């Protein structure tokens, strides 16, 4: 009985002591939250207080540092000076917390009514309290960064990181595939959908616009709801709409699906690099983030190989009447969704970033994940007996509070409040990267990202267009011209290609089951001729006269006949509209895929070199040096007057510039703290896509006009980027903020 009495007395003392601590902490620290979060009910505060009555086993967590130098879990409740927690504060009936106090607003009776001095003093105290609270939060983050690095050292680098490497690599591979999809299907899709030149241009740029929106959106959300969850959502959107785009028929529907697919995949790059970096120790971070970049190259190789293997096989198509057609390029679009689907399946087996949990006050979840990392690596290395020695980890004080809507609120009202709060939190986080502390870094990074993207994407799209232009020039130089020829009673059943016939006369001739490629007939006469099963490409009849001529199952109608006279001529079973029948251009298609394949494969040496040297020579030297060499390589473009020379220069530029991209990705991860990392990365990546759209639009407009202007623009942008890169702080050897 004495033991029971002493136990009840000590328990009562503990509860009273907890109440006193809560009172003092409440009076000294003002709660600073948004307007939408101030409607907290007494039910919430009472439920928060019950923790002091229910947690009888708090003695398991003594308020002393652990032997391993770690911080005591929940030391924020044991020490009212350093560990005050807004979300767990209690109160009693004598000291009620009113709603406005959660925003630091004093009670109505805290000063004289109508006294401006009292209001001013209260506001000054409010700002002082907020400043002190933010200072404590910053101190927590600095302590967490140091301790987290120590914990990662204990966990080691092994099986877990390599598993996550391949999982996140699939997501990065999906991003690389997305860049190439539309470019590869455009030649076929423009015929299938009867696309005009403006529509073709919009379809080529729509993916970049979608990725620009997605990078900003998902980057901001990943800092609020978690890296893994956000990446799963974004990849799911990408895979679903990529699947739909394979089956939709109209141009508008296809354009919309590719836009939303781009929005989904836009979150891949900012989240993947931030997510992976938070499992890497300082000495491994630069190297292994560079190795991760190789999956973007693998995505380009995969897209090129699949296009090469699938698109030219027009026999794979089927159709349901005249309303629905499914051609081989749609099979290619479907296959390109596989990396995204595979990434979703693999990502469901991986945990959330423990650093994200610690930044959001979730100690237990983070500790369990870090223990999983440690145990997985130790078992794989043959040391299953090693025990994870970390018992407690520092968590960061939280600035935000939850709003309890009560059970009476409608579900849509709860969701509206949640989404509104989430929007304000994401926007506030975005504004923080332009605060005085990060403003200079953000502006410098914006300039470097923009210059790199403008030159890289502009040149990589300009290269294939220049190759096509050179091919067209070379093809035109071999054109045969026939003037005033007379042909009678002849059957043409072979391919007619690259010829010009002027003022010819054709009497009782038959053109049967043949292909016409780049054929032009000018001022010619066709009398009693017969055309059957004709498939034409870039073929036109200009100012011609047809007398008693029959056209059966041909596409020589309307847009093929320019200013022509038809006398007693008949068209039966015409192939009207845009049909996917241009199989005569297979060699050119193979060349486009082959060039893209070589261009992406050429970055392999640059990837390997940058990964091996990233932690040895530093991020800034790697970025500036690669940019300077890329700038110099641009000048060699003026000497590329042949197809083979342009391909070689494309490979050279890609192999050099990849080191700049790897350095830029690592720098972006390391320059911003964990609670702003994906927000900043997403914004910079969105700016990158905007620069890509501008670069592509400007560079391609000079194809066939001059090479000097694109080369000058690209070289100038790269030179400016390399100069500004040297002004950034070096992050090699530093712990992850």
ZAKEDO-46881 format. One record per residue (C-alpha): residue number from 1; x negated, y negated, z negated. Coordinates in pm, whole numbers, m for minus. Each point is the difference from the previous one (the first is absolute). Example, Ala and Ser with C-alpha at 12.3 -4.5 7.8 and 13.67 -1.06 7.14 Angstrom:
% ZAKEDO-46881
{1,{m1230,450,m780}} {2,{m137,m344,66}} 
***
This chain:
% ZAKEDO-46881
{1,{0,0,0}} {2,{m285,m235,m76}} {3,{m152,72,337}} {4,{333,m68,167}} {5,{39,m326,m190}} {6,{m347,m114,86}} {7,{66,90,364}} {8,{323,m206,4}} {9,{m171,m295,m166}} {10,{m292,7,242}} {11,{242,30,288}} {12,{200,m300,m125}} {13,{m320,m198,m42}} {14,{m100,89,353}} {15,{335,m113,143}} {16,{m9,m327,m196}} {17,{m356,m59,111}} {18,{96,57,361}} {19,{284,m250,m37}} {20,{m233,m260,m144}} {21,{m247,52,282}} {22,{281,m37,254}} {23,{116,m326,m164}} {24,{m343,m157,0}} {25,{m76,110,355}} {26,{337,m126,120}} {27,{m58,m345,m144}} {28,{m351,m33,141}} {29,{44,132,354}} {30,{263,m140,241}} {31,{144,223,261}} {32,{m48,m134,355}} {33,{224,172,251}} {34,{218,m105,295}} {35,{344,m154,m27}} {36,{159,323,107}} {37,{m146,189,m293}} {38,{131,m208,m292}} {39,{336,176,m47}} {40,{m111,259,m249}} {41,{258,141,m237}} {42,{m21,86,m366}} {43,{38,364,98}} {44,{m338,m14,178}} {45,{m178,m170,m287}} {46,{150,240,m253}} {47,{m101,295,213}} {48,{m352,m143,19}} {49,{m7,m36,m378}} {50,{102,361,m60}} {51,{m351,109,100}} {52,{m116,m106,m349}} {53,{254,231,m161}} {54,{m48,296,234}} {55,{m376,18,54}} {56,{m97,172,m323}} {57,{m310,149,158}} {58,{m173,m328,80}} {59,{m270,96,m250}} {60,{m140,219,277}} {61,{m134,m321,153}} {62,{m220,m175,m248}} {63,{m100,m353,93}} {64,{m369,72,40}} {65,{m209,47,311}} {66,{m55,358,110}} {67,{m339,166,m10}} {68,{m37,m23,376}} {69,{29,m375,m4}} {70,{354,7,135}} {71,{281,m216,m124}} {72,{271,130,m220}} {73,{324,66,174}} {74,{270,m234,m126}} {75,{m253,m213,m186}} {76,{222,m282,122}} {77,{249,103,m269}} {78,{m255,42,m269}} {79,{m162,m339,37}} {80,{233,m297,29}} {81,{m278,m230,116}} {82,{m132,198,298}} {83,{272,246,81}} {84,{335,m171,m14}} {85,{247,170,231}} {86,{306,m188,117}} {87,{178,310,114}} {88,{m13,173,m342}} {89,{64,m288,m238}} {90,{269,52,m260}} {91,{210,m233,m213}} {92,{243,13,m286}} {93,{326,m172,m79}} {94,{m167,m283,m190}} {95,{m222,m90,294}} {96,{211,45,314}} {97,{m159,m49,344}} {98,{217,m204,231}} {99,{m8,32,378}} {100,{m177,m323,82}} {101,{m289,84,m229}} {102,{m120,263,248}} {103,{m95,m292,224}} {104,{m173,m185,m281}} {105,{290,m244,m47}} {106,{26,m111,m365}} {107,{320,37,m202}} {108,{244,m288,m3}} {109,{m74,m63,m367}} {110,{m378,10,43}} {111,{m12,m381,42}} {112,{219,m302,m36}} {113,{280,m27,251}} {114,{m75,m248,273}} {115,{m360,m38,m106}} {116,{m224,m18,307}} {117,{m308,38,m217}} {118,{129,333,m127}} {119,{68,124,353}} {120,{m341,m114,121}} {121,{m171,169,m291}} {122,{191,321,62}} {123,{m95,m5,368}} {124,{m365,m64,m84}} {125,{6,291,m244}} {126,{165,212,268}} {127,{m282,m65,246}} {128,{m261,60,m269}} {129,{161,333,m86}} {130,{13,103,367}} {131,{m364,m98,53}} {132,{m106,199,m303}} {133,{203,299,113}} {134,{m148,m11,348}} {135,{m345,m26,m154}} {136,{64,314,m203}} {137,{130,176,310}} {138,{m312,m96,193}} {139,{m218,127,m283}} {140,{192,329,8}} {141,{m57,31,374}} {142,{m375,m59,m35}} {143,{m27,256,m277}} {144,{209,247,201}} {145,{m222,m45,308}} {146,{m313,90,m198}} {147,{159,293,m180}} {148,{165,131,317}} {149,{m336,11,176}} {150,{m141,204,m289}} {151,{294,240,18}} {152,{m46,51,375}} {153,{m364,80,m64}} {154,{108,271,m242}} {155,{260,135,244}} {156,{m265,28,270}} {157,{42,15,376}} {158,{111,331,139}} {159,{291,212,115}} {160,{273,m242,m106}} {161,{m147,m299,187}} {162,{m63,208,312}} {163,{356,132,m6}} {164,{135,m353,m32}} {165,{m240,m103,276}} {166,{161,233,253}} {167,{353,m82,m116}} {168,{m49,m375,35}} {169,{m195,61,319}} {170,{316,136,160}} {171,{179,m325,m86}} {172,{m284,m202,151}} {173,{1,228,303}} {174,{371,m77,50}} {175,{m88,m370,13}} {176,{m263,64,268}} {177,{249,202,205}} {178,{261,m275,m21}} {179,{m234,m251,165}} {180,{m40,220,311}} {181,{350,143,46}} {182,{168,m285,186}} {183,{m304,m69,217}} {184,{m7,360,120}} {185,{373,34,68}} {186,{45,m342,158}} {187,{m83,102,361}} {188,{259,279,m17}} {189,{255,m181,m216}} {190,{9,m304,230}} {191,{118,224,286}} {192,{241,197,m219}} {193,{159,m314,m148}} {194,{m34,m234,299}} {195,{m212,m244,m199}} {196,{m86,m343,134}} {197,{m340,m158,m67}} {198,{124,m206,m301}} {199,{161,312,m150}} {200,{m322,195,47}} {201,{m192,m272,m182}} {202,{243,m5,m291}} {203,{m11,377,m34}} {204,{m379,m16,m15}} {205,{0,m260,m279}} {206,{297,119,m204}} {207,{m203,255,m195}} {208,{m244,m267,m117}} {209,{286,m225,m109}} {210,{157,285,m197}} {211,{m331,90,m164}} {212,{m50,m365,m92}} {213,{331,m7,m189}} {214,{m61,343,m153}} {215,{m350,m83,m128}} {216,{127,m304,m189}} {217,{313,173,m131}} {218,{m148,331,m116}} {219,{m318,m160,m128}} {220,{200,m219,m237}} {221,{225,284,m113}} {222,{m292,236,m71}} {223,{m123,m231,m278}} {224,{344,11,m163}} {225,{143,352,47}} {226,{m316,205,57}} {227,{m235,101,280}} {228,{121,355,52}} {229,{371,m79,m8}} {230,{m33,m293,239}} {231,{m215,201,241}} {232,{255,281,2}} {233,{281,m243,83}} {234,{m193,m174,276}} {235,{m115,325,163}} {236,{354,139,m16}} {237,{135,m304,183}} {238,{m275,34,260}} {239,{62,370,65}} {240,{381,m32,15}} {241,{4,m285,252}} {242,{m287,148,201}} {243,{215,313,32}} {244,{305,m202,107}} {245,{m202,m198,255}} {246,{m77,325,179}} {247,{369,60,75}} {248,{163,m341,43}} {249,{65,m96,363}} {250,{38,m375,27}} {251,{m281,m252,m4}} {252,{148,m197,m290}} {253,{42,312,m212}} {254,{m353,118,73}} {255,{m137,m346,m78}} {256,{185,m10,m333}} {257,{m118,347,m103}} {258,{m363,m82,80}} {259,{32,m326,m193}} {260,{129,171,m317}} {261,{m253,280,48}} {262,{m273,m265,5}} {263,{143,m160,m315}} {264,{m27,337,m173}} {265,{m357,79,102}} {266,{m108,m357,m79}} {267,{m38,95,m366}} {268,{m247,279,73}} {269,{m331,m191,11}} {270,{43,m233,m303}} {271,{140,273,m224}} {272,{m232,283,106}} {273,{m322,m190,m67}} {274,{124,m145,m331}} {275,{137,337,m112}} {276,{m319,193,80}} {277,{m233,m262,m148}} {278,{165,40,m341}} {279,{m120,362,m19}} {280,{m361,m82,98}} {281,{m287,m91,m231}} {282,{m211,m304,85}} {283,{m293,186,158}} {284,{233,202,229}} {285,{251,m267,99}} {286,{m164,m165,301}} {287,{m115,323,159}} {288,{321,196,m36}} {289,{230,m285,103}} {290,{m212,m16,317}} {291,{39,374,52}} {292,{376,m50,m34}} {293,{m8,m242,295}} {294,{m91,292,226}} {295,{361,117,m7}} {296,{106,m310,193}} {297,{m240,115,271}} {298,{141,352,m21}} {299,{347,m145,51}} {300,{m112,m170,321}} {301,{m160,322,125}} {302,{314,197,m85}} {303,{223,m245,189}} {304,{m230,m2,304}} {305,{m24,379,10}} {306,{375,49,m36}} {307,{74,m258,270}} {308,{m250,169,229}} {309,{157,341,m64}} {310,{370,m95,8}} {311,{96,m313,193}} {312,{m117,100,353}} {313,{205,323,m20}} {314,{319,m142,143}} {315,{144,348,41}} {316,{62,15,m375}} {317,{296,m234,35}} {318,{369,80,m9}} {319,{315,m204,45}} {320,{368,21,m88}} {321,{180,m152,293}} {322,{m108,m350,94}} {323,{54,m145,m348}} {324,{m268,180,m199}} {325,{m356,71,110}} {326,{m284,141,m211}} {327,{m335,m21,175}} {328,{m348,111,m102}} {329,{m99,m339,m142}} {330,{277,43,m257}} {331,{m155,331,m104}} {332,{m324,m193,m57}} {333,{180,m255,m220}} {334,{144,286,m206}} {335,{m338,168,m42}} {336,{m154,m328,m117}} {337,{232,3,m305}} {338,{m162,320,m135}} {339,{m288,m168,m193}} {340,{247,m217,m189}} {341,{219,299,m88}} {342,{m307,200,m111}} {343,{m115,m292,m217}} {344,{339,m16,m174}} {345,{m4,372,m76}} {346,{m356,m12,m137}} {347,{53,m321,m198}} {348,{283,154,m203}} {349,{m261,222,m169}} {350,{m223,m291,m107}} {351,{42,m220,m311}} {352,{41,m374,m29}} {353,{m306,m218,m54}} {354,{m87,6,m373}} {355,{m137,m352,32}} {356,{343,m120,107}} {357,{155,168,m304}} {358,{m250,m159,m238}} {359,{57,m343,151}} {360,{371,49,m70}} {361,{m37,125,m358}} {362,{65,371,71}} {363,{m274,161,m205}} {364,{122,359,m21}} {365,{65,37,374}} {366,{m343,m140,86}} {367,{m177,220,m256}} {368,{165,316,137}} {369,{m106,m84,357}} {370,{m359,m75,m99}} {371,{m11,326,m194}} {372,{127,177,313}} {373,{m279,m161,205}} {374,{m261,103,m258}} {375,{121,359,m37}} {376,{37,52,377}} {377,{m354,m121,67}} {378,{m154,191,m290}} {379,{165,328,97}} {380,{m115,m43,361}} {381,{m358,m65,m119}} {382,{m2,308,m222}} {383,{41,m173,m337}} {384,{356,88,m108}} {385,{m97,m19,m367}} {386,{m71,m374,10}} {387,{263,m198,m188}} {388,{127,m343,99}} {389,{m137,m201,m293}} {390,{200,m319,53}} {391,{283,m21,m251}} {392,{125,m355,48}} {393,{m24,m259,276}} {394,{52,m374,m11}} {395,{326,m119,152}} {396,{80,m349,120}} {397,{259,m220,m168}} {398,{311,m41,213}} {399,{138,m339,94}} {400,{335,130,119}} {401,{304,118,m192}} {402,{287,217,108}} {403,{356,m124,12}} {404,{261,222,m159}} {405,{319,m48,200}} {406,{199,227,m226}} {407,{220,288,106}} {408,{284,m226,113}} {409,{m186,m154,296}} {410,{81,138,345}} {411,{m268,199,179}} {412,{m27,m249,284}} {413,{m48,m282,m250}} {414,{m281,193,m169}} {415,{m169,61,333}} {416,{40,m364,100}} {417,{m169,m114,m321}} {418,{m277,256,36}} {419,{m72,m93,361}} {420,{10,m371,m82}} {421,{m244,49,m285}} {422,{m225,214,219}} {423,{m3,m264,272}} {424,{m96,m273,m247}} {425,{m274,218,m148}} {426,{m147,82,343}} {427,{15,m362,110}} {428,{m159,m119,m324}} {429,{m278,254,42}} {430,{m58,m120,357}} {431,{m24,m361,m114}} {432,{m262,101,m255}} {433,{m255,90,269}} {434,{8,m370,97}} {435,{m52,m115,m359}} {436,{m321,m199,m70}} {437,{m175,316,m118}} {438,{45,187,329}} {439,{69,m283,247}} {440,{m350,m30,147}} {441,{m40,377,32}} {442,{341,35,166}} {443,{m63,m275,255}} {444,{m342,140,88}} {445,{141,351,38}} {446,{283,m133,216}} {447,{m252,m159,237}} {448,{m213,316,22}} {449,{299,232,50}} {450,{147,m229,268}} {451,{m324,m38,197}} {452,{m73,373,m11}} {453,{350,102,108}} {454,{31,m268,269}} {455,{m317,111,174}} {456,{26,377,m59}} {457,{361,59,105}} {458,{m21,m257,278}} {459,{m306,167,153}} {460,{117,360,m48}} {461,{324,m72,188}} {462,{m180,m216,257}} {463,{m246,282,83}} {464,{260,246,140}} {465,{173,m280,191}} {466,{m331,m102,153}} {467,{m68,362,94}} {468,{341,21,169}} {469,{m73,m324,183}} {470,{m335,132,121}} {471,{168,323,109}} {472,{261,m195,190}} {473,{m266,m208,174}} {474,{m199,306,93}} {475,{318,174,123}} {476,{102,m299,208}} {477,{m340,m11,164}} {478,{76,341,154}} {479,{335,m98,150}} {480,{45,103,364}} {481,{180,m240,235}} {482,{188,108,315}} {483,{129,m257,247}} {484,{254,47,287}} {485,{m3,378,m8}} {486,{269,202,183}} {487,{102,336,m146}} {488,{266,225,160}} {489,{141,343,m95}} {490,{m243,52,m289}} {491,{80,169,m333}} {492,{m178,m142,m304}} {493,{m2,253,m287}} {494,{m323,m101,m177}} {495,{m90,m277,m243}} {496,{m32,m349,146}} {497,{m226,m214,m216}} {498,{m164,m343,m7}} {499,{90,m110,353}} {500,{138,m313,164}} {501,{195,32,330}} {502,{78,m320,189}} {503,{225,m40,307}} {504,{33,375,49}} {505,{271,185,194}} {506,{133,336,m119}} {507,{248,195,217}} {508,{170,325,m100}} {509,{m254,65,m280}} {510,{64,204,m314}} {511,{m138,m83,m345}} {512,{81,305,m215}} {513,{m92,114,m352}} {514,{m291,m234,m47}} {515,{m140,m263,m232}} {516,{m74,m355,102}} {517,{m255,m176,m217}} {518,{m99,m361,60}} {519,{149,m2,350}} {520,{107,m324,171}} {521,{189,m24,330}} {522,{25,m353,142}} {523,{202,m116,304}} {524,{52,359,114}} {525,{281,174,188}} {526,{152,335,m102}} {527,{247,146,253}} {528,{184,331,m45}} {529,{m233,98,m282}} {530,{72,236,m289}} {531,{m122,m47,m361}} {532,{59,288,m246}} {533,{m126,70,m357}} {534,{m225,m304,m17}} {535,{m171,m108,m321}} {536,{m171,m337,20}} {537,{m239,m201,m217}} {538,{m88,m359,74}} {539,{148,46,349}} {540,{190,m272,187}} {541,{156,m67,341}} {542,{m20,m369,88}} {543,{188,m162,289}} {544,{68,340,157}} {545,{292,113,221}} {546,{174,337,m43}} {547,{224,122,285}} {548,{208,321,m29}} {549,{m219,119,m286}} {550,{105,241,m276}} {551,{m135,m16,m360}} {552,{77,316,m198}} {553,{m106,45,m367}} {554,{m258,m277,1}} {555,{m85,m295,m223}} {556,{m49,m228,305}} {557,{289,m228,m74}} {558,{60,m360,m100}} {559,{m317,m103,m182}} {560,{m220,193,250}} {561,{152,m173,304}} {562,{m88,m371,16}} {563,{173,m218,263}} {564,{77,307,212}} {565,{277,49,262}} {566,{210,317,m17}} {567,{194,88,320}} {568,{219,313,m6}} {569,{m219,142,m279}} {570,{125,220,m282}} {571,{m113,72,m360}} {572,{107,329,m163}} {573,{m74,116,m357}} {574,{m234,m286,m73}} {575,{m242,11,m294}} {576,{106,m334,m137}} {577,{m124,m152,m322}} {578,{m329,61,m180}} {579,{m94,366,18}} {580,{m298,169,m163}} {581,{m141,135,321}} {582,{m339,m164,35}} {583,{m205,319,m19}} {584,{m239,m131,264}} {585,{m170,m213,m266}} {586,{m127,289,m211}} {587,{m368,m76,50}} {588,{41,m357,m119}} {589,{194,119,m308}} {590,{m270,248,m87}} {591,{m259,m276,31}} {592,{188,m228,m243}} {593,{23,279,m259}} {594,{m361,97,53}} {595,{m121,m358,m47}} {596,{198,m35,m324}} {597,{m134,334,m118}} {598,{m360,m109,63}} {599,{62,m339,m162}} {600,{125,152,m324}} {601,{m263,273,m3}} {602,{m275,m261,42}} {603,{67,m139,m350}} {604,{m117,325,m161}} {605,{m371,m98,m17}} {606,{89,m342,m140}} {607,{224,161,m261}} {608,{m273,235,m116}} {609,{m264,m273,m19}} {610,{226,m240,m189}} {611,{103,269,m250}} {612,{m360,96,m74}} {613,{m124,m359,m33}} {614,{301,m174,m158}} {615,{m120,48,m359}} {616,{m366,m49,91}} {617,{m8,m330,188}} {618,{325,m148,m133}} {619,{336,m94,146}} {620,{m90,m353,111}} {621,{m315,95,188}} {622,{186,280,172}} {623,{289,m228,97}} {624,{m211,m294,119}} {625,{m258,217,178}} {626,{260,203,186}} {627,{187,m316,103}} {628,{m316,m159,137}} {629,{m91,309,204}} {630,{360,26,126}} {631,{m20,m366,103}} {632,{m317,67,198}} {633,{151,307,166}} {634,{286,m216,132}} {635,{m239,m182,231}} {636,{m79,324,179}} {637,{362,9,118}} {638,{m82,m254,267}} {639,{m220,265,162}} {640,{279,259,12}} {641,{102,m10,365}} {642,{81,368,37}} {643,{230,247,m167}} {644,{m278,205,m158}} {645,{m173,m313,m133}} {646,{321,m123,m166}} {647,{53,339,m166}} {648,{m357,0,m134}} {649,{41,m352,m138}} {650,{330,97,m163}} {651,{m170,285,m182}} {652,{m290,m223,m107}} {653,{227,m270,m140}} {654,{221,250,m186}} {655,{m296,182,m153}} {656,{m152,m323,m133}} {657,{314,m177,m122}} {658,{127,293,m210}} {659,{m264,m76,m264}} {660,{151,m349,m38}} {661,{346,144,m54}} {662,{m124,248,m260}} {663,{m180,m275,m190}} {664,{304,m225,15}} {665,{228,272,m139}} {666,{m236,68,m292}} {667,{m44,m370,m75}} {668,{374,m63,m3}} {669,{54,284,m247}} {670,{m273,m121,m236}} {671,{61,m377,7}} {672,{350,13,m152}} {673,{118,144,m335}} {674,{217,309,m15}} {675,{329,m181,m60}} {676,{m53,m211,314}} {677,{m205,236,216}} {678,{259,137,242}} {679,{181,m335,12}} {680,{m317,m175,119}} {681,{m97,288,229}} {682,{348,11,152}} {683,{4,m373,66}} {684,{m345,6,163}} {685,{97,303,209}} {686,{318,m179,111}} {687,{m216,m295,107}} {688,{m218,250,186}} {689,{298,120,206}} {690,{103,m358,76}} {691,{m352,m70,127}} {692,{21,320,207}} {693,{318,m122,171}} {694,{m162,m334,79}} {695,{m322,162,122}} {696,{180,247,226}} {697,{225,m268,148}} {698,{m287,m239,71}} {699,{m258,250,124}} {700,{227,193,236}} {701,{118,m321,166}} {702,{m351,m41,144}} {703,{m18,344,161}} {704,{m88,m43,367}} {705,{m69,m372,m49}} {706,{m322,m26,m197}} {707,{m206,196,m251}} {708,{m174,m305,m145}} {709,{290,m127,m212}} {710,{79,328,m186}} {711,{m372,59,m59}} {712,{m44,m353,m133}} {713,{302,30,m231}} {714,{m107,338,m137}} {715,{m362,m102,m53}} {716,{97,m324,m172}} {717,{244,176,m233}} {718,{m255,267,m94}} {719,{m272,m261,m61}} {720,{232,m201,m226}} {721,{101,316,m187}} {722,{m358,107,m63}} {723,{m90,m347,m131}} {724,{299,m17,m235}} {725,{m62,354,m123}} {726,{m330,m112,m155}} {727,{192,m247,m218}} {728,{197,278,m171}} {729,{m116,148,m332}} {730,{m180,334,9}} {731,{191,276,m180}} {732,{m254,284,18}} {733,{m75,146,m342}} {734,{301,m161,m170}} {735,{280,178,m183}} {736,{342,m6,162}} {737,{172,m312,m132}} 
***
